[in-house]
């Protein structure tokens, strides 16, 4: 299975969508919405903003089912 490296983040506050390239070697814990400026953080139990607000989970989750241990 090929790992997807792009994910579309959707801001829960304003609904702005932004296509972003995900890092393969670390988690992205904070992300500033390009629409409203809201600082997004992962939901409880998620490792990064891509797993919480993205169309595709982060590469480590895709590959191993776990992330940032």
CNS distance restraints for C-alpha pairs under 8 A (distance, minus, plus):
assign (resid   3 and name CA) (resid  59 and name CA) 6.21 0.50 0.50
assign (resid   3 and name CA) (resid  62 and name CA) 6.49 0.50 0.50
assign (resid   3 and name CA) (resid  63 and name CA) 6.88 0.50 0.50
assign (resid   4 and name CA) (resid  56 and name CA) 7.42 0.50 0.50
assign (resid   4 and name CA) (resid  59 and name CA) 6.92 0.50 0.50
assign (resid   5 and name CA) (resid  21 and name CA) 5.67 0.50 0.50
assign (resid   5 and name CA) (resid  22 and name CA) 5.38 0.50 0.50
assign (resid   5 and name CA) (resid  23 and name CA) 7.64 0.50 0.50
assign (resid   5 and name CA) (resid  24 and name CA) 7.74 0.50 0.50
assign (resid   5 and name CA) (resid  58 and name CA) 7.73 0.50 0.50
assign (resid   5 and name CA) (resid  59 and name CA) 6.73 0.50 0.50
assign (resid   6 and name CA) (resid  19 and name CA) 6.72 0.50 0.50
assign (resid   6 and name CA) (resid  20 and name CA) 5.56 0.50 0.50
assign (resid   6 and name CA) (resid  21 and name CA) 4.46 0.50 0.50
assign (resid   6 and name CA) (resid  22 and name CA) 5.82 0.50 0.50
assign (resid   6 and name CA) (resid  56 and name CA) 7.41 0.50 0.50
assign (resid   7 and name CA) (resid  19 and name CA) 5.71 0.50 0.50
assign (resid   7 and name CA) (resid  20 and name CA) 5.58 0.50 0.50
assign (resid   7 and name CA) (resid  21 and name CA) 6.54 0.50 0.50
assign (resid   7 and name CA) (resid  22 and name CA) 7.00 0.50 0.50
assign (resid   7 and name CA) (resid  50 and name CA) 7.01 0.50 0.50
assign (resid   7 and name CA) (resid  54 and name CA) 5.55 0.50 0.50
assign (resid   7 and name CA) (resid  55 and name CA) 5.34 0.50 0.50
assign (resid   7 and name CA) (resid  56 and name CA) 5.11 0.50 0.50
assign (resid   7 and name CA) (resid  57 and name CA) 7.53 0.50 0.50
assign (resid   8 and name CA) (resid  17 and name CA) 6.35 0.50 0.50
assign (resid   8 and name CA) (resid  18 and name CA) 5.43 0.50 0.50
assign (resid   8 and name CA) (resid  19 and name CA) 4.24 0.50 0.50
assign (resid   8 and name CA) (resid  20 and name CA) 6.17 0.50 0.50
assign (resid   8 and name CA) (resid  54 and name CA) 5.22 0.50 0.50
assign (resid   8 and name CA) (resid  55 and name CA) 5.19 0.50 0.50
assign (resid   8 and name CA) (resid  56 and name CA) 7.31 0.50 0.50
assign (resid   9 and name CA) (resid  17 and name CA) 5.58 0.50 0.50
assign (resid   9 and name CA) (resid  18 and name CA) 5.28 0.50 0.50
assign (resid   9 and name CA) (resid  19 and name CA) 6.26 0.50 0.50
assign (resid   9 and name CA) (resid  20 and name CA) 7.15 0.50 0.50
assign (resid   9 and name CA) (resid  49 and name CA) 8.00 0.50 0.50
assign (resid   9 and name CA) (resid  50 and name CA) 6.70 0.50 0.50
assign (resid   9 and name CA) (resid  53 and name CA) 5.36 0.50 0.50
assign (resid   9 and name CA) (resid  54 and name CA) 4.29 0.50 0.50
assign (resid   9 and name CA) (resid  55 and name CA) 6.56 0.50 0.50
assign (resid  10 and name CA) (resid  15 and name CA) 5.63 0.50 0.50
assign (resid  10 and name CA) (resid  16 and name CA) 5.62 0.50 0.50
assign (resid  10 and name CA) (resid  17 and name CA) 4.57 0.50 0.50
assign (resid  10 and name CA) (resid  18 and name CA) 6.69 0.50 0.50
assign (resid  10 and name CA) (resid  53 and name CA) 5.62 0.50 0.50
assign (resid  10 and name CA) (resid  54 and name CA) 6.42 0.50 0.50
assign (resid  11 and name CA) (resid  15 and name CA) 4.77 0.50 0.50
assign (resid  11 and name CA) (resid  16 and name CA) 5.34 0.50 0.50
assign (resid  11 and name CA) (resid  17 and name CA) 6.63 0.50 0.50
assign (resid  11 and name CA) (resid  33 and name CA) 6.43 0.50 0.50
assign (resid  11 and name CA) (resid  38 and name CA) 7.98 0.50 0.50
assign (resid  11 and name CA) (resid  40 and name CA) 7.66 0.50 0.50
assign (resid  11 and name CA) (resid  53 and name CA) 6.95 0.50 0.50
assign (resid  12 and name CA) (resid  53 and name CA) 7.62 0.50 0.50
assign (resid  13 and name CA) (resid  36 and name CA) 7.97 0.50 0.50
assign (resid  13 and name CA) (resid  38 and name CA) 7.38 0.50 0.50
assign (resid  14 and name CA) (resid  35 and name CA) 7.15 0.50 0.50
assign (resid  14 and name CA) (resid  36 and name CA) 6.57 0.50 0.50
assign (resid  16 and name CA) (resid  33 and name CA) 7.41 0.50 0.50
assign (resid  16 and name CA) (resid  34 and name CA) 7.43 0.50 0.50
assign (resid  16 and name CA) (resid  35 and name CA) 5.51 0.50 0.50
assign (resid  16 and name CA) (resid  36 and name CA) 7.86 0.50 0.50
assign (resid  18 and name CA) (resid  34 and name CA) 7.53 0.50 0.50
assign (resid  22 and name CA) (resid  28 and name CA) 7.90 0.50 0.50
assign (resid  22 and name CA) (resid  50 and name CA) 7.78 0.50 0.50
assign (resid  22 and name CA) (resid  58 and name CA) 6.59 0.50 0.50
assign (resid  22 and name CA) (resid  59 and name CA) 7.41 0.50 0.50
assign (resid  23 and name CA) (resid  27 and name CA) 6.96 0.50 0.50
assign (resid  23 and name CA) (resid  28 and name CA) 7.43 0.50 0.50
assign (resid  23 and name CA) (resid  58 and name CA) 7.88 0.50 0.50
assign (resid  23 and name CA) (resid  59 and name CA) 7.71 0.50 0.50
assign (resid  24 and name CA) (resid  58 and name CA) 7.71 0.50 0.50
assign (resid  24 and name CA) (resid  59 and name CA) 5.81 0.50 0.50
assign (resid  24 and name CA) (resid  60 and name CA) 7.14 0.50 0.50
assign (resid  26 and name CA) (resid  68 and name CA) 7.08 0.50 0.50
assign (resid  27 and name CA) (resid  47 and name CA) 6.78 0.50 0.50
assign (resid  27 and name CA) (resid  48 and name CA) 5.47 0.50 0.50
assign (resid  27 and name CA) (resid  58 and name CA) 7.69 0.50 0.50
assign (resid  27 and name CA) (resid  67 and name CA) 7.89 0.50 0.50
assign (resid  27 and name CA) (resid  68 and name CA) 6.85 0.50 0.50
assign (resid  28 and name CA) (resid  48 and name CA) 5.29 0.50 0.50
assign (resid  28 and name CA) (resid  49 and name CA) 6.18 0.50 0.50
assign (resid  28 and name CA) (resid  50 and name CA) 7.50 0.50 0.50
assign (resid  29 and name CA) (resid  41 and name CA) 5.81 0.50 0.50
assign (resid  29 and name CA) (resid  42 and name CA) 6.37 0.50 0.50
assign (resid  29 and name CA) (resid  47 and name CA) 7.28 0.50 0.50
assign (resid  29 and name CA) (resid  48 and name CA) 4.84 0.50 0.50
assign (resid  29 and name CA) (resid  49 and name CA) 5.83 0.50 0.50
assign (resid  30 and name CA) (resid  39 and name CA) 6.56 0.50 0.50
assign (resid  30 and name CA) (resid  40 and name CA) 5.64 0.50 0.50
assign (resid  30 and name CA) (resid  41 and name CA) 5.11 0.50 0.50
assign (resid  30 and name CA) (resid  42 and name CA) 7.64 0.50 0.50
assign (resid  30 and name CA) (resid  48 and name CA) 7.73 0.50 0.50
assign (resid  30 and name CA) (resid  49 and name CA) 6.73 0.50 0.50
assign (resid  31 and name CA) (resid  39 and name CA) 5.70 0.50 0.50
assign (resid  31 and name CA) (resid  40 and name CA) 5.11 0.50 0.50
assign (resid  31 and name CA) (resid  41 and name CA) 6.85 0.50 0.50
assign (resid  31 and name CA) (resid  49 and name CA) 6.96 0.50 0.50
assign (resid  32 and name CA) (resid  37 and name CA) 5.50 0.50 0.50
assign (resid  32 and name CA) (resid  38 and name CA) 5.64 0.50 0.50
assign (resid  32 and name CA) (resid  39 and name CA) 4.50 0.50 0.50
assign (resid  32 and name CA) (resid  40 and name CA) 6.07 0.50 0.50
assign (resid  33 and name CA) (resid  37 and name CA) 4.73 0.50 0.50
assign (resid  33 and name CA) (resid  38 and name CA) 5.27 0.50 0.50
assign (resid  33 and name CA) (resid  39 and name CA) 6.41 0.50 0.50
assign (resid  33 and name CA) (resid  40 and name CA) 7.11 0.50 0.50
assign (resid  40 and name CA) (resid  49 and name CA) 6.86 0.50 0.50
assign (resid  41 and name CA) (resid  48 and name CA) 7.22 0.50 0.50
assign (resid  41 and name CA) (resid  49 and name CA) 5.84 0.50 0.50
assign (resid  42 and name CA) (resid  46 and name CA) 5.65 0.50 0.50
assign (resid  42 and name CA) (resid  47 and name CA) 6.40 0.50 0.50
assign (resid  42 and name CA) (resid  48 and name CA) 5.04 0.50 0.50
assign (resid  42 and name CA) (resid  49 and name CA) 4.68 0.50 0.50
assign (resid  42 and name CA) (resid  50 and name CA) 7.91 0.50 0.50
assign (resid  42 and name CA) (resid  51 and name CA) 7.37 0.50 0.50
assign (resid  42 and name CA) (resid  52 and name CA) 5.52 0.50 0.50
assign (resid  42 and name CA) (resid  53 and name CA) 7.89 0.50 0.50
assign (resid  43 and name CA) (resid  49 and name CA) 7.75 0.50 0.50
assign (resid  43 and name CA) (resid  52 and name CA) 5.79 0.50 0.50
assign (resid  46 and name CA) (resid  51 and name CA) 6.03 0.50 0.50
assign (resid  46 and name CA) (resid  52 and name CA) 6.25 0.50 0.50
assign (resid  47 and name CA) (resid  51 and name CA) 6.73 0.50 0.50
assign (resid  47 and name CA) (resid  67 and name CA) 6.56 0.50 0.50
assign (resid  47 and name CA) (resid  68 and name CA) 7.01 0.50 0.50
assign (resid  48 and name CA) (resid  52 and name CA) 6.64 0.50 0.50
assign (resid  48 and name CA) (resid  58 and name CA) 7.51 0.50 0.50
assign (resid  49 and name CA) (resid  53 and name CA) 5.70 0.50 0.50
assign (resid  49 and name CA) (resid  54 and name CA) 6.95 0.50 0.50
assign (resid  50 and name CA) (resid  54 and name CA) 4.32 0.50 0.50
assign (resid  50 and name CA) (resid  55 and name CA) 7.48 0.50 0.50
assign (resid  50 and name CA) (resid  56 and name CA) 6.78 0.50 0.50
assign (resid  50 and name CA) (resid  57 and name CA) 5.44 0.50 0.50
assign (resid  50 and name CA) (resid  58 and name CA) 5.79 0.50 0.50
assign (resid  51 and name CA) (resid  56 and name CA) 7.07 0.50 0.50
assign (resid  51 and name CA) (resid  57 and name CA) 4.48 0.50 0.50
assign (resid  51 and name CA) (resid  58 and name CA) 6.11 0.50 0.50
assign (resid  52 and name CA) (resid  57 and name CA) 7.93 0.50 0.50
assign (resid  57 and name CA) (resid  61 and name CA) 6.28 0.50 0.50
assign (resid  57 and name CA) (resid  62 and name CA) 6.38 0.50 0.50
assign (resid  58 and name CA) (resid  62 and name CA) 6.32 0.50 0.50
assign (resid  59 and name CA) (resid  63 and name CA) 6.08 0.50 0.50
assign (resid  60 and name CA) (resid  64 and name CA) 5.64 0.50 0.50
assign (resid  60 and name CA) (resid  65 and name CA) 6.74 0.50 0.50
assign (resid  60 and name CA) (resid  66 and name CA) 6.16 0.50 0.50
assign (resid  60 and name CA) (resid  67 and name CA) 5.23 0.50 0.50
assign (resid  60 and name CA) (resid  68 and name CA) 7.89 0.50 0.50
assign (resid  61 and name CA) (resid  65 and name CA) 4.20 0.50 0.50
assign (resid  61 and name CA) (resid  66 and name CA) 4.84 0.50 0.50
assign (resid  61 and name CA) (resid  67 and name CA) 5.61 0.50 0.50
